[in-house]
Amino acid sequence: MKKILAFALCLALALAALAGCAGTSSSAAGNGPAGSAPGSAPADSGSAPGSAELNLYTWEGMFPQEVLDAFTAETGIKINYSSFDTDETMLAKLETANGGDYDVVIADDYIVETAIAEGLVMPLDKSLIPNFGNINPAYQGQFFDPDDAYTVPYGSGVQTIVYDPSLVDLEIKGYADLWDASLKGSVGVTSNFRVMNGMALKIAGESYNTNELAAIDAAGAKLAELAPNIRLIKYDNLQDDLLSGEVSACVMYTSQVTMACLANPELKVVYPSEGVGFGIMAQFVPVNAPHADAAHAFIDYILRPEVSKQCFEFMGYYCTNKAADALIEAEYRAFLTLPEDLDTGKMEMIQNISAEAMEAHTRVWTEFRQACGQ
């Protein structure tokens, strides 16, 4: 419980995407050529065996401090931890640095796909990652890295509905139930517009990733009908609003669900009948990382089962290290591993779509927020 509560303090500073928040920045000038081809390694990564430091770039609160300290104590490598507010901020900095400055980056799946396509990511030297085999295959071979050449998953989450049965008069089974009139003014939802617009798309039997503008417009019209039921639109700490009774039902991410259910085991968790959206956070080494040797050493260290156990119990996301699953303490295990009866065939990842489709999503989301008065 203390580990999850420690993470809750970090989430108080959370960003408006899958996780994290803005923090301090530590970097040097980029040192590589622009426009490297995807799949190409730099002729000189700028690193030498025995690097004394590691530049880690991700959201705030992604590692327990004791894990970072133990890595430094074992290897002598100092960790410079920088954080970003959104995946797009990360990508912009990585582009400016031509794939330099940072040694290990952890970001969301869709943005990693873009970074790889732009030649900003170094192929992993798996001979330096002997613990690579500990990765759960369920999280490998994904759209952003189908051959697992560039990335190592670091946590996964799904969008679920969580509600307080003492405050709700119906059994919620799917997204469509959130439109019930009995929930007027009592629903909290994440501020990720692709997730929320996607919820309406799923009700219509559409893909999260459709490029059909008519389908997106229809989803927007459906979403507008939900406005009377919306109490809150936010990413930060929705679990607190559910626990306090400010809202009776929420659409939240895995880490928030974990914290909410640990605090109130009577809450009901719903994997929507229309289908479940999920995402993966992935570690990668930028193509011109100044300390590539330290980066590989760090990734391998995190893949140790006992270290992964510490990280996932701290973060509250699904464990992506199959060798760590059995080590996770019983009180966390149900929250940190995918349910055995979950229909993974109905799971879908949010991916990059056309510029026209994104413009339509942005428009219908703006109209929805205005209808909700937020």
N, C-alpha and C positions, 0 to 999 in steps of 0.2 A: 504493500500500500504506500509506503513512504516513497518508493521509487516513482510510482505513478503520480503521487502528489507533488513530488519535486518537478516533474514534467509539467504539471498544471501551472506552476509558477512561471515556467518558461513560456507556456502557451498564452499567458496574459499579455505577452508582447507579440502575439502571432501575426503572420501575414495573411493576405487574402487569397491564398491559393491552397495547395495541399498541406503545407506546414510552414512554420518558421517565422522569422522577423528580421528587421534591419538591425545591423550592429556595426562594430568597428571594421575598418578595412585596412588590410596590410598587403602591399604589393610592390613589385618593382616593374620597371619598363619591360614591355614585351620584347622577346629576343628572337622571334622566328619570322619566316616569310609568310606573307598572306597568300591565300588561295591554295594551300596544300590540298592535294587530292584525297578524297575519302579513302581510308585504308592504307595511306602511306605514312610511314614513320619518319620523323625528322632525321637528317643525317647526324646531327649532334643535338641531343636533348638538353644539353647544358648541365647535365648532372654527372657526378663522379661517384664511384663506390664510396660509401661512408658519408653521405650527405649529413650535415649536422642540423638541418631544419626541414620542415614540411609546411607548405602553405595550403591549408585546408579551407575550402570555400563552400558553404552550404547555408541552410537556415540556422537560426539560433536554436539551442536546446536539442541538438541531434545526438549528442553523446553525453553519458555521465562523465563528470570530470575525472573520476577515479580511473576510468578506462584510458583517457588521454594521458593522465599522469603516469600510469603504469607502462604505457608504450614508450614514453620518454625515459622512464627509469630503466627499462630493459635495453633500449637501443641507443640512448643518448641523443635522439633526434628531437629537437624542440618543435612544438606545433604552434604555428601562427594561425589562429582560427579567425577567419573573416566570415561575415554573414551578409546575405542579401534579402531583400524584401519580396521579390517575385522572381520567377524563372526568367522572365524577359529581361530583368535587370542583370541577372547573371550572364545571359547570352550576350547582351550588349557589351559588357565588360570583357568577356572572353573574345569577342570579335575585335574590339579595340586593341587588345593585347596580342592579337594574331595567335591565339592558343597558348600564350605564355602566362607569366605571373603566378599561376596557381598550379599545384601539384595533384591534388585530389579535389574533385568537384562532385557534389551530390545534388541532383536535381530531378525533376519529374520527367517521366517517360517521353512525353511529346516534345519537350524542349531538347531532350538528349538526341532524339531523332534528327532535329534540325542541326544541332552542333556537329553530329557525325557527318551529315550531308554536306556541311560547309567545310569539312576537312579540319575541324578544330579538336578532334579527339584522336589520341594515340591508340593503335592496336595494343592490347595487353600482351605482355610477355608472360605467358602462363607458367613458364618454367620457374618464375620468381614468385608464383602464387600456388604453393603446394596444397593449400587448403581450398582451392577452387572447387574441388569435388564435393565440398560440403554444401554447396548451393542446392536448394530445393528445385528440381527440374520444372516444377509447376510454374516457376517465375522466370524461366529461361525461354529462349527462342521466340521472344516477343517482337512485335512489329518494329520497334525502334532499334533492335539489334538481333536480327533473326539467327545469326550464327554465333552469338555470344562472343564476338571478337573484341568488343570495346568496353563492355560494362560488367559490373557485378551488382546485382540487386541489393538494396539496403532498405528493406521495409516495404510493405504493401498495405493498401487500405481500400475499403469499399464504402460506397455511399449507402447508408442504411437509415431506416426510420426508427426512432426510439420514442416511446410514449409512456406516460404515467397512467396506468389503468385506473387509478383512483380518481383521475380528473377527466377521463375520456369515457363516453357512453357507448362506444362501438369497438369492435375488434378490428384493428387496422391490419390489413393483409398486403396492401400494395399502395403505390403512389396515388391511385385514383381515390382512395378513401380519405385523403387529405382534403378533398373538395367537399366533404360532408358538411352540411350547414351547422351541425352541432359543434364544429370546431372553430366557429367564427371568432376571430380575434385572438386565437390561442396557439398558432403554429409558428415555429421558428425554423428558418431555412438558412443554409449556407449562402454566402455571397458570390460563389463561383457560378457565373452565368451559364457556362456550358453544362454544368451539372443540373441546374434548375431548368433551363430550356430543354435539356435532354430528358428530364423527368416527364415533361409533357410529350415529348417525342415518343418515349417508351409507351406511354398510355395509348398512343395512336398506332403502336406496333412498328414504329420507325427506328432506325439506327441513330445512335448519338452522333454519328459522323456523316449523316446525309448531306449532300450538297444541293438537294432539291429545295429551292427557295420557297415553293408553295408549301412544302411540308413544314419548314421552319416557321412560316407565317401562320400556318394553322396551329402549330404548337404555341406560338405567341398568343393567339386568340384564346386557346385553352388555358394558358397560364394566367391570362388576365382575369379569368373567372375565379381564380384562387385568391385574388387580392383581398376580399373581405375576411378571409381566414388568417391572413398574415399578421403576426404581431411583431416579429423581428426578422430582419435580413442582416446577417453578420457572419463572419467567420470566427471571430475570437470568442472562445469560451462559451459556446452555446450550451454546453453541458451544465454550466452554472445556472443558466436561466431555466433549464428543465428541472434541476434539483430544487430551485427556489420556488417553483410553481408559477414563474412569470409566463411560461408557455407550458402547454400540456403535451405537445408532440413536436418533434424536430426531425429534420433531415441533416445528418451529421456524418463526419468521417470517423474512421476506426479508432483513432487515438482518443477522441472526445467521447465516443461510446464506451470505451474501456473505462475512462475515469468516471463517467456517470453511473455505470452499472456497478463498479466497485463501491461507490458511495451509496447507491440505492439498488440492491439486488432485485427489488420488486418491479423495476422498469422492464418494459417489454421491447425486445429488439426484433425488428422485422426486416427480412431480406425480401424486398418488393417482388410481388408475383409477376410484374411486368418484365423483370430482368434487373440485374445488379451491375452497376458500373464499378469498375475497380481501376486502380492505378498502381504503378510501381515507381519507387524512387531508386535511382541507380547511381553507383559510383563510377567515375571515369577519370582518366588521366589526360589532361590537355596535351595537344600534339607537341607543344614546345615547353612542357613543364620544366622548370629549372632544377627540380630534384626528383627525377623520374624513379630513381632507385628507391628513395624514401617512400614515394607514392606506392610502389608495389609492395614494399615491406609493410606499410600501414594497412593496405587492403587485405593482405594475407593475415595480418594480426587480427583484424576485425572478424575475419572468417573463422577464427578459432571458436569452437563451440561454447566454451565457457565465457569468452569475451562477448560473443553474439548474445548469449543469454542475458548478460548484464545490460547490453544496449537495448534489447527489445523490451525487457521489463521496465526500463526507464522511459522509452519512447511511447509504448502502447500501440505500436503498429504490428501487423501480422509479421511473424518471423519468416524470413526467407532463407534461413540456414537450417536444412533438414537435420543436421547433426546436433543442433542446439535444441530442437523441439523437446526432447526427452528431459533436458536439464531445466526447462522453465518450471518455476514453482507452480504448484497446483492452483493457487488462487488466481494466477494470471493465464493459465494455459488455455482456458475456454475463450479468452479474449484475444489471444495472440496467435492462434492457429485457425485456419479456415474450418468451418463446421463440416463434419463428414457428410452430412446430408444435403449440402449446398449444391444446387444444380449448376455446375460450372459451365455447362453448355449455354446457359442464359446470361453469362457474364460478358461484358463488353468494355473495352478500354476506350477512353476518349482520345481521339487522334487529331492530327492536323487536318484541316479542311480548306476549301477554296476561300480566296479573299472575299468573294461575293457572299458566300455562306456566312463567313465571320461577320461581315457587315450586317447581314440580316439578323444574326444572333444578337449583335450589339444593339440594334434598333429595338427589337422586341423586348430585350431585357430592360432597356431604358424606359420603355413604355410601361412595363410591369412595375418597376420601382416607383414610377410616378403614380401609378394607380394605387400602390400601397402607401403612398405618402412618405417614401423613404428614398 
